[in-house]
């Protein structure tokens, strides 16, 4: 059974991992774009969706632990 602590940990983990990965992609991508390396846009544009997908993956993992409703 999923407890409130599991949901809290999920939220904290998704927030931390998402902000680290998204922020890293954004920072490196913008650094490249500022230096006229346009391939940096390939890091900047998907930064937020990638961060959100990590949280979604963690939520799916937690949802798989729920018992089947019968």
One Martini backbone bead per residue (centre of mass of N, CA, C, O) as a GRO file, in nm:
protein
   70
    1UNK     BB    1   0.098   0.036   0.021
    2UNK     BB    2   0.047   0.366  -0.016
    3UNK     BB    3   0.184   0.640   0.130
    4UNK     BB    4   0.240   0.959   0.223
    5UNK     BB    5   0.549   0.932   0.210
    6UNK     BB    6   0.568   0.837  -0.084
    7UNK     BB    7   0.444   1.095  -0.206
    8UNK     BB    8   0.650   1.292  -0.092
    9UNK     BB    9   0.901   1.164  -0.221
   10UNK     BB   10   0.807   1.192  -0.508
   11UNK     BB   11   0.793   1.502  -0.515
   12UNK     BB   12   1.086   1.557  -0.434
   13UNK     BB   13   1.226   1.391  -0.652
   14UNK     BB   14   1.098   1.522  -0.901
   15UNK     BB   15   1.194   1.810  -0.839
   16UNK     BB   16   1.498   1.763  -0.822
   17UNK     BB   17   1.554   1.608  -1.085
   18UNK     BB   18   1.413   1.806  -1.278
   19UNK     BB   19   1.583   2.061  -1.207
   20UNK     BB   20   1.861   1.944  -1.269
   21UNK     BB   21   1.820   1.853  -1.562
   22UNK     BB   22   1.685   2.109  -1.679
   23UNK     BB   23   1.905   2.311  -1.583
   24UNK     BB   24   2.142   2.181  -1.729
   25UNK     BB   25   2.030   2.203  -2.014
   26UNK     BB   26   1.982   2.507  -2.010
   27UNK     BB   27   2.269   2.605  -1.939
   28UNK     BB   28   2.426   2.472  -2.170
   29UNK     BB   29   2.253   2.573  -2.405
   30UNK     BB   30   2.284   2.881  -2.351
   31UNK     BB   31   2.592   2.883  -2.366
   32UNK     BB   32   2.599   2.800  -2.666
   33UNK     BB   33   2.418   3.023  -2.788
   34UNK     BB   34   2.592   3.268  -2.698
   35UNK     BB   35   2.840   3.130  -2.879
   36UNK     BB   36   2.710   3.043  -3.163
   37UNK     BB   37   2.587   2.748  -3.089
   38UNK     BB   38   2.300   2.615  -3.227
   39UNK     BB   39   2.289   2.327  -3.089
   40UNK     BB   40   2.179   2.432  -2.808
   41UNK     BB   41   1.871   2.413  -2.877
   42UNK     BB   42   1.859   2.098  -2.823
   43UNK     BB   43   1.864   2.165  -2.505
   44UNK     BB   44   1.657   2.393  -2.446
   45UNK     BB   45   1.375   2.299  -2.555
   46UNK     BB   46   1.360   2.003  -2.383
   47UNK     BB   47   1.395   2.063  -2.075
   48UNK     BB   48   1.104   2.060  -1.954
   49UNK     BB   49   0.992   1.788  -2.062
   50UNK     BB   50   1.211   1.611  -1.932
   51UNK     BB   51   1.148   1.686  -1.642
   52UNK     BB   52   0.850   1.582  -1.652
   53UNK     BB   53   0.911   1.283  -1.736
   54UNK     BB   54   1.050   1.204  -1.474
   55UNK     BB   55   0.803   1.242  -1.291
   56UNK     BB   56   0.622   1.043  -1.446
   57UNK     BB   57   0.797   0.791  -1.402
   58UNK     BB   58   0.777   0.795  -1.093
   59UNK     BB   59   0.466   0.773  -1.080
   60UNK     BB   60   0.441   0.500  -1.225
   61UNK     BB   61   0.606   0.341  -1.020
   62UNK     BB   62   0.408   0.396  -0.784
   63UNK     BB   63   0.144   0.287  -0.924
   64UNK     BB   64   0.247  -0.015  -0.941
   65UNK     BB   65   0.215  -0.055  -0.615
   66UNK     BB   66  -0.068  -0.074  -0.643
   67UNK     BB   67  -0.347  -0.220  -0.595
   68UNK     BB   68  -0.588  -0.393  -0.737
   69UNK     BB   69  -0.905  -0.320  -0.833
   70UNK     BB   70  -1.183  -0.551  -0.704
   0.00000   0.00000   0.00000
